Amino acid sequence: MKHASLRLPTFILIEWHPKGTLKASEKRLLLYHGRQSQALAIDGLSTQALAVWPLNAVDWAVLRQLLVA
């Protein structure tokens, strides 16, 4: 929260695995801004992510753009 409040680039990247799955196509990579940390702590992954990708099909160029923008 402190970094985000100072307007420093802060992100949270989560690799999410649905319970009981072994398939990479069902796993997700979720990107959140640091300002969303309190919402994540309170609401968990029901908090809307900035971006979501299937783990086996991450668009790394888009992810990079989001991180450096």
PDB file of N, CA, C, O and CB in Angstrom:
ATOM      1  N   MET A   1       0.821  -1.189   0.000  1.00  0.00           N
ATOM      2  CA  MET A   1       0.000   0.000   0.000  1.00  0.00           C
ATOM      3  C   MET A   1       0.870   1.260   0.000  1.00  0.00           C
ATOM      4  O   MET A   1       0.572   2.237  -0.688  1.00  0.00           O
ATOM      5  CB  MET A   1      -0.937  -0.006   1.206  1.00  0.00           C
ATOM      6  N   LYS A   2       1.957   1.218   0.789  1.00  0.00           N
ATOM      7  CA  LYS A   2       2.806   2.401   0.894  1.00  0.00           C
ATOM      8  C   LYS A   2       3.406   2.773  -0.461  1.00  0.00           C
ATOM      9  O   LYS A   2       3.392   3.941  -0.849  1.00  0.00           O
ATOM     10  CB  LYS A   2       3.920   2.166   1.915  1.00  0.00           C
ATOM     11  N   HIS A   3       3.930   1.784  -1.176  1.00  0.00           N
ATOM     12  CA  HIS A   3       4.512   2.053  -2.490  1.00  0.00           C
ATOM     13  C   HIS A   3       3.467   2.596  -3.454  1.00  0.00           C
ATOM     14  O   HIS A   3       3.724   3.559  -4.176  1.00  0.00           O
ATOM     15  CB  HIS A   3       5.144   0.786  -3.063  1.00  0.00           C
ATOM     16  N   ALA A   4       2.309   1.989  -3.467  1.00  0.00           N
ATOM     17  CA  ALA A   4       1.246   2.426  -4.372  1.00  0.00           C
ATOM     18  C   ALA A   4       0.782   3.841  -4.025  1.00  0.00           C
ATOM     19  O   ALA A   4       0.504   4.642  -4.918  1.00  0.00           O
ATOM     20  CB  ALA A   4       0.057   1.450  -4.314  1.00  0.00           C
ATOM     21  N   SER A   5       0.699   4.150  -2.729  1.00  0.00           N
ATOM     22  CA  SER A   5       0.261   5.485  -2.330  1.00  0.00           C
ATOM     23  C   SER A   5       1.294   6.550  -2.699  1.00  0.00           C
ATOM     24  O   SER A   5       0.947   7.722  -2.847  1.00  0.00           O
ATOM     25  CB  SER A   5      -0.013   5.521  -0.828  1.00  0.00           C
ATOM     26  N   LEU A   6       2.550   6.157  -2.847  1.00  0.00           N
ATOM     27  CA  LEU A   6       3.609   7.071  -3.277  1.00  0.00           C
ATOM     28  C   LEU A   6       3.710   7.134  -4.798  1.00  0.00           C
ATOM     29  O   LEU A   6       4.621   7.750  -5.352  1.00  0.00           O
ATOM     30  CB  LEU A   6       4.951   6.644  -2.685  1.00  0.00           C
ATOM     31  N   ARG A   7       2.756   6.483  -5.457  1.00  0.00           N
ATOM     32  CA  ARG A   7       2.683   6.428  -6.921  1.00  0.00           C
ATOM     33  C   ARG A   7       3.885   5.713  -7.549  1.00  0.00           C
ATOM     34  O   ARG A   7       4.279   6.006  -8.678  1.00  0.00           O
ATOM     35  CB  ARG A   7       2.581   7.834  -7.481  1.00  0.00           C
ATOM     36  N   LEU A   8       4.454   4.776  -6.797  1.00  0.00           N
ATOM     37  CA  LEU A   8       5.515   3.932  -7.333  1.00  0.00           C
ATOM     38  C   LEU A   8       4.860   2.757  -8.055  1.00  0.00           C
ATOM     39  O   LEU A   8       3.815   2.280  -7.613  1.00  0.00           O
ATOM     40  CB  LEU A   8       6.483   3.437  -6.198  1.00  0.00           C
ATOM     41  N   PRO A   9       5.434   2.286  -9.134  1.00  0.00           N
ATOM     42  CA  PRO A   9       4.815   1.179  -9.864  1.00  0.00           C
ATOM     43  C   PRO A   9       4.840  -0.103  -9.030  1.00  0.00           C
ATOM     44  O   PRO A   9       5.898  -0.690  -8.801  1.00  0.00           O
ATOM     45  CB  PRO A   9       5.533   0.953 -11.208  1.00  0.00           C
ATOM     46  N   THR A  10       3.680  -0.516  -8.592  1.00  0.00           N
ATOM     47  CA  THR A  10       3.544  -1.684  -7.730  1.00  0.00           C
ATOM     48  C   THR A  10       2.441  -2.576  -8.289  1.00  0.00           C
ATOM     49  O   THR A  10       1.329  -2.120  -8.552  1.00  0.00           O
ATOM     50  CB  THR A  10       3.236  -1.267  -6.259  1.00  0.00           C
ATOM     51  N   PHE A  11       2.766  -3.846  -8.464  1.00  0.00           N
ATOM     52  CA  PHE A  11       1.802  -4.796  -9.013  1.00  0.00           C
ATOM     53  C   PHE A  11       1.837  -6.093  -8.231  1.00  0.00           C
ATOM     54  O   PHE A  11       2.823  -6.408  -7.563  1.00  0.00           O
ATOM     55  CB  PHE A  11       2.085  -5.063 -10.496  1.00  0.00           C
ATOM     56  N   ILE A  12       0.757  -6.836  -8.321  1.00  0.00           N
ATOM     57  CA  ILE A  12       0.653  -8.159  -7.719  1.00  0.00           C
ATOM     58  C   ILE A  12       0.312  -9.110  -8.853  1.00  0.00           C
ATOM     59  O   ILE A  12      -0.679  -8.925  -9.559  1.00  0.00           O
ATOM     60  CB  ILE A  12      -0.428  -8.208  -6.558  1.00  0.00           C
ATOM     61  N   LEU A  13       1.139 -10.122  -9.016  1.00  0.00           N
ATOM     62  CA  LEU A  13       0.939 -11.118 -10.073  1.00  0.00           C
ATOM     63  C   LEU A  13       0.676 -12.454  -9.386  1.00  0.00           C
ATOM     64  O   LEU A  13       1.493 -12.934  -8.599  1.00  0.00           O
ATOM     65  CB  LEU A  13       2.189 -11.204 -11.048  1.00  0.00           C
ATOM     66  N   ILE A  14      -0.482 -13.048  -9.696  1.00  0.00           N
ATOM     67  CA  ILE A  14      -0.903 -14.280  -9.034  1.00  0.00           C
ATOM     68  C   ILE A  14      -1.061 -15.392 -10.062  1.00  0.00           C
ATOM     69  O   ILE A  14      -1.707 -15.218 -11.096  1.00  0.00           O
ATOM     70  CB  ILE A  14      -2.223 -14.065  -8.262  1.00  0.00           C
ATOM     71  N   GLU A  15      -0.463 -16.528  -9.760  1.00  0.00           N
ATOM     72  CA  GLU A  15      -0.700 -17.730 -10.559  1.00  0.00           C
ATOM     73  C   GLU A  15      -1.782 -18.521  -9.815  1.00  0.00           C
ATOM     74  O   GLU A  15      -1.537 -19.056  -8.733  1.00  0.00           O
ATOM     75  CB  GLU A  15       0.640 -18.591 -10.767  1.00  0.00           C
ATOM     76  N   TRP A  16      -2.981 -18.588 -10.407  1.00  0.00           N
ATOM     77  CA  TRP A  16      -4.132 -19.198  -9.753  1.00  0.00           C
ATOM     78  C   TRP A  16      -4.427 -20.565 -10.351  1.00  0.00           C
ATOM     79  O   TRP A  16      -4.508 -20.732 -11.568  1.00  0.00           O
ATOM     80  CB  TRP A  16      -5.360 -18.292  -9.869  1.00  0.00           C
ATOM     81  N   HIS A  17      -4.584 -21.534  -9.459  1.00  0.00           N
ATOM     82  CA  HIS A  17      -4.912 -22.908  -9.861  1.00  0.00           C
ATOM     83  C   HIS A  17      -6.269 -23.264  -9.272  1.00  0.00           C
ATOM     84  O   HIS A  17      -6.409 -23.318  -8.050  1.00  0.00           O
ATOM     85  CB  HIS A  17      -3.811 -23.927  -9.389  1.00  0.00           C
ATOM     86  N   PRO A  18      -7.273 -23.508 -10.114  1.00  0.00           N
ATOM     87  CA  PRO A  18      -8.549 -23.961  -9.555  1.00  0.00           C
ATOM     88  C   PRO A  18      -8.341 -25.254  -8.772  1.00  0.00           C
ATOM     89  O   PRO A  18      -7.547 -26.111  -9.161  1.00  0.00           O
ATOM     90  CB  PRO A  18      -9.600 -24.169 -10.677  1.00  0.00           C
ATOM     91  N   LYS A  19      -9.046 -25.377  -7.695  1.00  0.00           N
ATOM     92  CA  LYS A  19      -8.901 -26.547  -6.830  1.00  0.00           C
ATOM     93  C   LYS A  19      -9.131 -27.834  -7.614  1.00  0.00           C
ATOM     94  O   LYS A  19     -10.142 -27.993  -8.297  1.00  0.00           O
ATOM     95  CB  LYS A  19      -9.877 -26.466  -5.650  1.00  0.00           C
ATOM     96  N   GLY A  20      -8.184 -28.737  -7.502  1.00  0.00           N
ATOM     97  CA  GLY A  20      -8.321 -30.045  -8.112  1.00  0.00           C
ATOM     98  C   GLY A  20      -7.923 -30.138  -9.576  1.00  0.00           C
ATOM     99  O   GLY A  20      -8.051 -31.206 -10.174  1.00  0.00           O
ATOM    100  N   THR A  21      -7.442 -29.049 -10.171  1.00  0.00           N
ATOM    101  CA  THR A  21      -7.094 -29.111 -11.589  1.00  0.00           C
ATOM    102  C   THR A  21      -5.620 -29.420 -11.790  1.00  0.00           C
ATOM    103  O   THR A  21      -4.769 -29.021 -10.995  1.00  0.00           O
ATOM    104  CB  THR A  21      -7.444 -27.801 -12.277  1.00  0.00           C
ATOM    105  N   LEU A  22      -5.342 -30.125 -12.846  1.00  0.00           N
ATOM    106  CA  LEU A  22      -3.964 -30.403 -13.238  1.00  0.00           C
ATOM    107  C   LEU A  22      -3.664 -29.825 -14.607  1.00  0.00           C
ATOM    108  O   LEU A  22      -2.509 -29.805 -15.032  1.00  0.00           O
ATOM    109  CB  LEU A  22      -3.697 -31.903 -13.234  1.00  0.00           C
ATOM    110  N   LYS A  23      -4.696 -29.351 -15.306  1.00  0.00           N
ATOM    111  CA  LYS A  23      -4.529 -28.852 -16.674  1.00  0.00           C
ATOM    112  C   LYS A  23      -4.028 -27.414 -16.669  1.00  0.00           C
ATOM    113  O   LYS A  23      -4.594 -26.555 -15.992  1.00  0.00           O
ATOM    114  CB  LYS A  23      -5.851 -28.946 -17.448  1.00  0.00           C
ATOM    115  N   ALA A  24      -2.964 -27.154 -17.428  1.00  0.00           N
ATOM    116  CA  ALA A  24      -2.434 -25.794 -17.533  1.00  0.00           C
ATOM    117  C   ALA A  24      -3.454 -24.849 -18.153  1.00  0.00           C
ATOM    118  O   ALA A  24      -3.462 -23.659 -17.837  1.00  0.00           O
ATOM    119  CB  ALA A  24      -1.148 -25.785 -18.357  1.00  0.00           C
ATOM    120  N   SER A  25      -4.310 -25.359 -19.027  1.00  0.00           N
ATOM    121  CA  SER A  25      -5.300 -24.504 -19.691  1.00  0.00           C
ATOM    122  C   SER A  25      -6.348 -23.973 -18.718  1.00  0.00           C
ATOM    123  O   SER A  25      -7.028 -22.995 -19.030  1.00  0.00           O
ATOM    124  CB  SER A  25      -5.985 -25.271 -20.810  1.00  0.00           C
ATOM    125  N   GLU A  26      -6.497 -24.591 -17.549  1.00  0.00           N
ATOM    126  CA  GLU A  26      -7.463 -24.132 -16.549  1.00  0.00           C
ATOM    127  C   GLU A  26      -6.833 -23.184 -15.527  1.00  0.00           C
ATOM    128  O   GLU A  26      -7.540 -22.532 -14.759  1.00  0.00           O
ATOM    129  CB  GLU A  26      -8.073 -25.325 -15.831  1.00  0.00           C
ATOM    130  N   LYS A  27      -5.514 -23.113 -15.524  1.00  0.00           N
ATOM    131  CA  LYS A  27      -4.806 -22.226 -14.600  1.00  0.00           C
ATOM    132  C   LYS A  27      -4.776 -20.830 -15.192  1.00  0.00           C
ATOM    133  O   LYS A  27      -4.842 -20.662 -16.409  1.00  0.00           O
ATOM    134  CB  LYS A  27      -3.362 -22.736 -14.316  1.00  0.00           C
ATOM    135  N   ARG A  28      -4.676 -19.826 -14.326  1.00  0.00           N
ATOM    136  CA  ARG A  28      -4.723 -18.438 -14.762  1.00  0.00           C
ATOM    137  C   ARG A  28      -3.584 -17.623 -14.149  1.00  0.00           C
ATOM    138  O   ARG A  28      -3.091 -17.923 -13.061  1.00  0.00           O
ATOM    139  CB  ARG A  28      -6.070 -17.817 -14.396  1.00  0.00           C
ATOM    140  N   LEU A  29      -3.185 -16.587 -14.878  1.00  0.00           N
ATOM    141  CA  LEU A  29      -2.255 -15.586 -14.373  1.00  0.00           C
ATOM    142  C   LEU A  29      -3.058 -14.302 -14.228  1.00  0.00           C
ATOM    143  O   LEU A  29      -3.628 -13.810 -15.201  1.00  0.00           O
ATOM    144  CB  LEU A  29      -1.001 -15.396 -15.328  1.00  0.00           C
ATOM    145  N   LEU A  30      -3.104 -13.758 -13.012  1.00  0.00           N
ATOM    146  CA  LEU A  30      -3.912 -12.577 -12.725  1.00  0.00           C
ATOM    147  C   LEU A  30      -2.995 -11.420 -12.328  1.00  0.00           C
ATOM    148  O   LEU A  30      -2.086 -11.583 -11.514  1.00  0.00           O
ATOM    149  CB  LEU A  30      -4.947 -12.873 -11.600  1.00  0.00           C
ATOM    150  N   LEU A  31      -3.246 -10.262 -12.913  1.00  0.00           N
ATOM    151  CA  LEU A  31      -2.459  -9.066 -12.617  1.00  0.00           C
ATOM    152  C   LEU A  31      -3.329  -8.054 -11.894  1.00  0.00           C
ATOM    153  O   LEU A  31      -4.418  -7.711 -12.354  1.00  0.00           O
ATOM    154  CB  LEU A  31      -1.871  -8.452 -13.909  1.00  0.00           C
ATOM    155  N   TYR A  32      -2.835  -7.576 -10.749  1.00  0.00           N
ATOM    156  CA  TYR A  32      -3.510  -6.556  -9.954  1.00  0.00           C
ATOM    157  C   TYR A  32      -2.557  -5.392  -9.728  1.00  0.00           C
ATOM    158  O   TYR A  32      -1.341  -5.577  -9.691  1.00  0.00           O
ATOM    159  CB  TYR A  32      -4.002  -7.137  -8.600  1.00  0.00           C
ATOM    160  N   HIS A  33      -3.103  -4.206  -9.579  1.00  0.00           N
ATOM    161  CA  HIS A  33      -2.302  -3.050  -9.207  1.00  0.00           C
ATOM    162  C   HIS A  33      -2.111  -3.084  -7.693  1.00  0.00           C
ATOM    163  O   HIS A  33      -2.951  -3.620  -6.969  1.00  0.00           O
ATOM    164  CB  HIS A  33      -2.978  -1.709  -9.669  1.00  0.00           C
ATOM    165  N   GLY A  34      -1.022  -2.519  -7.223  1.00  0.00           N
ATOM    166  CA  GLY A  34      -0.750  -2.486  -5.788  1.00  0.00           C
ATOM    167  C   GLY A  34      -1.839  -1.802  -4.989  1.00  0.00           C
ATOM    168  O   GLY A  34      -2.060  -2.135  -3.824  1.00  0.00           O
ATOM    169  N   ARG A  35      -2.533  -0.836  -5.611  1.00  0.00           N
ATOM    170  CA  ARG A  35      -3.630  -0.149  -4.918  1.00  0.00           C
ATOM    171  C   ARG A  35      -4.784  -1.100  -4.591  1.00  0.00           C
ATOM    172  O   ARG A  35      -5.643  -0.777  -3.771  1.00  0.00           O
ATOM    173  CB  ARG A  35      -4.144   1.013  -5.770  1.00  0.00           C
ATOM    174  N   GLN A  36      -4.802  -2.258  -5.226  1.00  0.00           N
ATOM    175  CA  GLN A  36      -5.878  -3.227  -5.001  1.00  0.00           C
ATOM    176  C   GLN A  36      -5.559  -4.202  -3.863  1.00  0.00           C
ATOM    177  O   GLN A  36      -6.334  -5.125  -3.614  1.00  0.00           O
ATOM    178  CB  GLN A  36      -6.146  -4.004  -6.279  1.00  0.00           C
ATOM    179  N   SER A  37      -4.446  -4.015  -3.178  1.00  0.00           N
ATOM    180  CA  SER A  37      -4.025  -4.985  -2.165  1.00  0.00           C
ATOM    181  C   SER A  37      -5.041  -5.123  -1.035  1.00  0.00           C
ATOM    182  O   SER A  37      -5.290  -6.234  -0.569  1.00  0.00           O
ATOM    183  CB  SER A  37      -2.680  -4.584  -1.591  1.00  0.00           C
ATOM    184  N   GLN A  38      -5.629  -4.022  -0.590  1.00  0.00           N
ATOM    185  CA  GLN A  38      -6.634  -4.120   0.473  1.00  0.00           C
ATOM    186  C   GLN A  38      -7.868  -4.870  -0.011  1.00  0.00           C
ATOM    187  O   GLN A  38      -8.409  -5.705   0.714  1.00  0.00           O
ATOM    188  CB  GLN A  38      -7.031  -2.723   0.970  1.00  0.00           C
ATOM    189  N   ALA A  39      -8.312  -4.583  -1.219  1.00  0.00           N
ATOM    190  CA  ALA A  39      -9.475  -5.293  -1.767  1.00  0.00           C
ATOM    191  C   ALA A  39      -9.167  -6.783  -1.896  1.00  0.00           C
ATOM    192  O   ALA A  39     -10.030  -7.619  -1.628  1.00  0.00           O
ATOM    193  CB  ALA A  39      -9.879  -4.705  -3.145  1.00  0.00           C
ATOM    194  N   LEU A  40      -7.948  -7.118  -2.303  1.00  0.00           N
ATOM    195  CA  LEU A  40      -7.571  -8.528  -2.399  1.00  0.00           C
ATOM    196  C   LEU A  40      -7.588  -9.192  -1.026  1.00  0.00           C
ATOM    197  O   LEU A  40      -8.032 -10.332  -0.889  1.00  0.00           O
ATOM    198  CB  LEU A  40      -6.181  -8.667  -3.037  1.00  0.00           C
ATOM    199  N   ALA A  41      -7.108  -8.484  -0.017  1.00  0.00           N
ATOM    200  CA  ALA A  41      -7.096  -9.039   1.339  1.00  0.00           C
ATOM    201  C   ALA A  41      -8.514  -9.254   1.853  1.00  0.00           C
ATOM    202  O   ALA A  41      -8.782 -10.225   2.561  1.00  0.00           O
ATOM    203  CB  ALA A  41      -6.327  -8.115   2.291  1.00  0.00           C
ATOM    204  N   ILE A  42      -9.417  -8.352   1.498  1.00  0.00           N
ATOM    205  CA  ILE A  42     -10.799  -8.436   1.990  1.00  0.00           C
ATOM    206  C   ILE A  42     -11.652  -9.368   1.129  1.00  0.00           C
ATOM    207  O   ILE A  42     -12.340 -10.245   1.651  1.00  0.00           O
ATOM    208  CB  ILE A  42     -11.433  -7.042   2.026  1.00  0.00           C
ATOM    209  N   ASP A  43     -11.605  -9.177  -0.189  1.00  0.00           N
ATOM    210  CA  ASP A  43     -12.498  -9.889  -1.103  1.00  0.00           C
ATOM    211  C   ASP A  43     -11.852 -11.062  -1.831  1.00  0.00           C
ATOM    212  O   ASP A  43     -12.537 -11.825  -2.512  1.00  0.00           O
ATOM    213  CB  ASP A  43     -13.033  -8.937  -2.108  1.00  0.00           C
ATOM    214  N   GLY A  44     -10.547 -11.208  -1.692  1.00  0.00           N
ATOM    215  CA  GLY A  44      -9.866 -12.305  -2.369  1.00  0.00           C
ATOM    216  C   GLY A  44      -9.881 -12.138  -3.876  1.00  0.00           C
ATOM    217  O   GLY A  44      -9.901 -11.019  -4.390  1.00  0.00           O
ATOM    218  N   LEU A  45      -9.873 -13.242  -4.567  1.00  0.00           N
ATOM    219  CA  LEU A  45      -9.781 -13.212  -6.025  1.00  0.00           C
ATOM    220  C   LEU A  45     -11.080 -12.822  -6.718  1.00  0.00           C
ATOM    221  O   LEU A  45     -11.145 -12.821  -7.947  1.00  0.00           O
ATOM    222  CB  LEU A  45      -9.347 -14.547  -6.522  1.00  0.00           C
ATOM    223  N   SER A  46     -12.112 -12.490  -5.951  1.00  0.00           N
ATOM    224  CA  SER A  46     -13.306 -11.926  -6.580  1.00  0.00           C
ATOM    225  C   SER A  46     -13.060 -10.467  -6.968  1.00  0.00           C
ATOM    226  O   SER A  46     -13.860  -9.870  -7.689  1.00  0.00           O
ATOM    227  CB  SER A  46     -14.525 -12.034  -5.633  1.00  0.00           C
ATOM    228  N   THR A  47     -11.953  -9.898  -6.489  1.00  0.00           N
ATOM    229  CA  THR A  47     -11.534  -8.554  -6.896  1.00  0.00           C
ATOM    230  C   THR A  47     -11.201  -8.587  -8.383  1.00  0.00           C
ATOM    231  O   THR A  47     -10.488  -9.475  -8.850  1.00  0.00           O
ATOM    232  CB  THR A  47     -10.303  -8.057  -6.054  1.00  0.00           C
ATOM    233  N   GLN A  48     -11.718  -7.622  -9.114  1.00  0.00           N
ATOM    234  CA  GLN A  48     -11.480  -7.592 -10.559  1.00  0.00           C
ATOM    235  C   GLN A  48     -10.009  -7.300 -10.856  1.00  0.00           C
ATOM    236  O   GLN A  48      -9.459  -6.305 -10.384  1.00  0.00           O
ATOM    237  CB  GLN A  48     -12.381  -6.534 -11.234  1.00  0.00           C
ATOM    238  N   ALA A  49      -9.386  -8.161 -11.630  1.00  0.00           N
ATOM    239  CA  ALA A  49      -7.980  -8.007 -12.007  1.00  0.00           C
ATOM    240  C   ALA A  49      -7.834  -7.013 -13.149  1.00  0.00           C
ATOM    241  O   ALA A  49      -8.769  -6.789 -13.918  1.00  0.00           O
ATOM    242  CB  ALA A  49      -7.375  -9.361 -12.404  1.00  0.00           C
ATOM    243  N   LEU A  50      -6.645  -6.418 -13.251  1.00  0.00           N
ATOM    244  CA  LEU A  50      -6.346  -5.555 -14.398  1.00  0.00           C
ATOM    245  C   LEU A  50      -6.327  -6.374 -15.685  1.00  0.00           C
ATOM    246  O   LEU A  50      -6.767  -5.919 -16.740  1.00  0.00           O
ATOM    247  CB  LEU A  50      -4.992  -4.834 -14.201  1.00  0.00           C
ATOM    248  N   ALA A  51      -5.805  -7.593 -15.568  1.00  0.00           N
ATOM    249  CA  ALA A  51      -5.731  -8.482 -16.724  1.00  0.00           C
ATOM    250  C   ALA A  51      -5.672  -9.923 -16.234  1.00  0.00           C
ATOM    251  O   ALA A  51      -5.179 -10.208 -15.143  1.00  0.00           O
ATOM    252  CB  ALA A  51      -4.497  -8.147 -17.614  1.00  0.00           C
ATOM    253  N   VAL A  52      -6.186 -10.825 -17.067  1.00  0.00           N
ATOM    254  CA  VAL A  52      -6.191 -12.256 -16.758  1.00  0.00           C
ATOM    255  C   VAL A  52      -5.828 -13.008 -18.030  1.00  0.00           C
ATOM    256  O   VAL A  52      -6.335 -12.706 -19.110  1.00  0.00           O
ATOM    257  CB  VAL A  52      -7.586 -12.723 -16.199  1.00  0.00           C
ATOM    258  N   TRP A  53      -4.942 -13.993 -17.888  1.00  0.00           N
ATOM    259  CA  TRP A  53      -4.568 -14.836 -19.024  1.00  0.00           C
ATOM    260  C   TRP A  53      -4.601 -16.296 -18.606  1.00  0.00           C
ATOM    261  O   TRP A  53      -4.332 -16.614 -17.447  1.00  0.00           O
ATOM    262  CB  TRP A  53      -3.165 -14.456 -19.562  1.00  0.00           C
ATOM    263  N   PRO A  54      -4.928 -17.190 -19.537  1.00  0.00           N
ATOM    264  CA  PRO A  54      -4.704 -18.607 -19.258  1.00  0.00           C
ATOM    265  C   PRO A  54      -3.199 -18.803 -19.076  1.00  0.00           C
ATOM    266  O   PRO A  54      -2.410 -18.209 -19.811  1.00  0.00           O
ATOM    267  CB  PRO A  54      -5.272 -19.527 -20.415  1.00  0.00           C
ATOM    268  N   LEU A  55      -2.797 -19.614 -18.124  1.00  0.00           N
ATOM    269  CA  LEU A  55      -1.379 -19.769 -17.825  1.00  0.00           C
ATOM    270  C   LEU A  55      -0.583 -20.287 -19.021  1.00  0.00           C
ATOM    271  O   LEU A  55       0.602 -19.988 -19.163  1.00  0.00           O
ATOM    272  CB  LEU A  55      -1.203 -20.703 -16.653  1.00  0.00           C
ATOM    273  N   ASN A  56      -1.240 -21.061 -19.874  1.00  0.00           N
ATOM    274  CA  ASN A  56      -0.529 -21.608 -21.032  1.00  0.00           C
ATOM    275  C   ASN A  56      -0.594 -20.689 -22.249  1.00  0.00           C
ATOM    276  O   ASN A  56      -0.140 -21.068 -23.328  1.00  0.00           O
ATOM    277  CB  ASN A  56      -1.097 -22.963 -21.392  1.00  0.00           C
ATOM    278  N   ALA A  57      -1.158 -19.473 -22.091  1.00  0.00           N
ATOM    279  CA  ALA A  57      -1.281 -18.552 -23.228  1.00  0.00           C
ATOM    280  C   ALA A  57      -1.141 -17.092 -22.773  1.00  0.00           C
ATOM    281  O   ALA A  57      -1.916 -16.228 -23.182  1.00  0.00           O
ATOM    282  CB  ALA A  57      -2.637 -18.758 -23.941  1.00  0.00           C
ATOM    283  N   VAL A  58      -0.151 -16.838 -21.929  1.00  0.00           N
ATOM    284  CA  VAL A  58       0.068 -15.466 -21.447  1.00  0.00           C
ATOM    285  C   VAL A  58       0.599 -14.618 -22.591  1.00  0.00           C
ATOM    286  O   VAL A  58       1.525 -15.026 -23.293  1.00  0.00           O
ATOM    287  CB  VAL A  58       1.060 -15.440 -20.238  1.00  0.00           C
ATOM    288  N   ASP A  59       0.028 -13.459 -22.781  1.00  0.00           N
ATOM    289  CA  ASP A  59       0.529 -12.512 -23.781  1.00  0.00           C
ATOM    290  C   ASP A  59       1.583 -11.653 -23.078  1.00  0.00           C
ATOM    291  O   ASP A  59       1.271 -10.615 -22.495  1.00  0.00           O
ATOM    292  CB  ASP A  59      -0.645 -11.618 -24.398  1.00  0.00           C
ATOM    293  N   TRP A  60       2.826 -12.104 -23.146  1.00  0.00           N
ATOM    294  CA  TRP A  60       3.910 -11.477 -22.401  1.00  0.00           C
ATOM    295  C   TRP A  60       4.149 -10.036 -22.846  1.00  0.00           C
ATOM    296  O   TRP A  60       4.550  -9.202 -22.035  1.00  0.00           O
ATOM    297  CB  TRP A  60       5.184 -12.284 -22.560  1.00  0.00           C
ATOM    298  N   ALA A  61       3.913  -9.736 -24.105  1.00  0.00           N
ATOM    299  CA  ALA A  61       4.096  -8.360 -24.592  1.00  0.00           C
ATOM    300  C   ALA A  61       3.074  -7.431 -23.937  1.00  0.00           C
ATOM    301  O   ALA A  61       3.421  -6.322 -23.531  1.00  0.00           O
ATOM    302  CB  ALA A  61       3.962  -8.302 -26.141  1.00  0.00           C
ATOM    303  N   VAL A  62       1.830  -7.867 -23.831  1.00  0.00           N
ATOM    304  CA  VAL A  62       0.792  -7.053 -23.182  1.00  0.00           C
ATOM    305  C   VAL A  62       1.096  -6.914 -21.688  1.00  0.00           C
ATOM    306  O   VAL A  62       0.956  -5.829 -21.124  1.00  0.00           O
ATOM    307  CB  VAL A  62      -0.618  -7.685 -23.393  1.00  0.00           C
ATOM    308  N   LEU A  63       1.504  -7.991 -21.060  1.00  0.00           N
ATOM    309  CA  LEU A  63       1.853  -7.930 -19.635  1.00  0.00           C
ATOM    310  C   LEU A  63       2.977  -6.916 -19.420  1.00  0.00           C
ATOM    311  O   LEU A  63       2.913  -6.101 -18.500  1.00  0.00           O
ATOM    312  CB  LEU A  63       2.278  -9.332 -19.107  1.00  0.00           C
ATOM    313  N   ARG A  64       3.983  -6.966 -20.251  1.00  0.00           N
ATOM    314  CA  ARG A  64       5.103  -6.022 -20.129  1.00  0.00           C
ATOM    315  C   ARG A  64       4.614  -4.584 -20.291  1.00  0.00           C
ATOM    316  O   ARG A  64       5.016  -3.700 -19.534  1.00  0.00           O
ATOM    317  CB  ARG A  64       6.194  -6.334 -21.180  1.00  0.00           C
ATOM    318  N   GLN A  65       3.752  -4.351 -21.271  1.00  0.00           N
ATOM    319  CA  GLN A  65       3.207  -2.992 -21.497  1.00  0.00           C
ATOM    320  C   GLN A  65       2.455  -2.496 -20.254  1.00  0.00           C
ATOM    321  O   GLN A  65       2.597  -1.338 -19.860  1.00  0.00           O
ATOM    322  CB  GLN A  65       2.254  -2.983 -22.736  1.00  0.00           C
ATOM    323  N   LEU A  66       1.672  -3.359 -19.653  1.00  0.00           N
ATOM    324  CA  LEU A  66       0.919  -2.969 -18.462  1.00  0.00           C
ATOM    325  C   LEU A  66       1.853  -2.623 -17.304  1.00  0.00           C
ATOM    326  O   LEU A  66       1.574  -1.713 -16.523  1.00  0.00           O
ATOM    327  CB  LEU A  66      -0.038  -4.092 -18.048  1.00  0.00           C
ATOM    328  N   LEU A  67       2.956  -3.349 -17.199  1.00  0.00           N
ATOM    329  CA  LEU A  67       3.885  -3.118 -16.099  1.00  0.00           C
ATOM    330  C   LEU A  67       4.710  -1.848 -16.268  1.00  0.00           C
ATOM    331  O   LEU A  67       5.081  -1.222 -15.275  1.00  0.00           O
ATOM    332  CB  LEU A  67       4.804  -4.295 -15.960  1.00  0.00           C
ATOM    333  N   VAL A  68       4.999  -1.463 -17.487  1.00  0.00           N
ATOM    334  CA  VAL A  68       5.857  -0.297 -17.713  1.00  0.00           C
ATOM    335  C   VAL A  68       5.082   0.958 -18.069  1.00  0.00           C
ATOM    336  O   VAL A  68       5.670   2.034 -18.178  1.00  0.00           O
ATOM    337  CB  VAL A  68       6.840  -0.593 -18.804  1.00  0.00           C
ATOM    338  N   ALA A  69       3.778   0.843 -18.250  1.00  0.00           N
ATOM    339  CA  ALA A  69       2.963   2.003 -18.647  1.00  0.00           C
ATOM    340  C   ALA A  69       2.814   2.994 -17.525  1.00  0.00           C
ATOM    341  O   ALA A  69       2.160   4.023 -17.693  1.00  0.00           O
ATOM    342  CB  ALA A  69       1.593   1.560 -19.109  1.00  0.00           C
TER     343      ALA A  69
END
